[in-house]
């Protein structure tokens, strides 16, 4: 299970909102407040179809993007640890 600082994805999004931060290199970047810590994640434009993306929205609607980014972070951490050891 992918977590953020020991917090499950379900706990991250339950009753929470995401906020649009910026657009860069074909990605919409959103943030979510996770118990006082801001976590940012991308939403690829190529994956949006004709969906409407608001300045703020229910975090549950963004679970797949949050989960994808958490996995990317996890893989990069593992690569970094291999280099160090």
Residue, then its C-alpha position, 0 to 999 in steps of 0.5 A: x500500500x502506498x502511503x504519504x508519511x505513513x498516511x494512507x491514500x484514503x485518509x489523505x482524501x477523506x473529507x479533503x479538497x485539492x487546490x489548483x496551483x499551476x500549469x507546467x509542461x502539459x500538466x495541471x499541478x494540484x495540492x492537498x493539505x495532508x495534516x498540515x503538510x502540503x503535497x503537490x501532484x500532477x494531472x497530465x493534460x493528455x489524461x483529462x479528455x473533456x473533463x472540467x478541472x476546477x480551482x478546488x475540488x473534492x480530493x476523492x476525484x483525484x485519488x488516481x493522480x495522487x496515487x500515481x504520484x505517490x508511486x513515482x516518489x516511492x520508486x525514486x526513493x528506492x533508486x536513490x537508496x540503491x545509489x547510496x548503499 
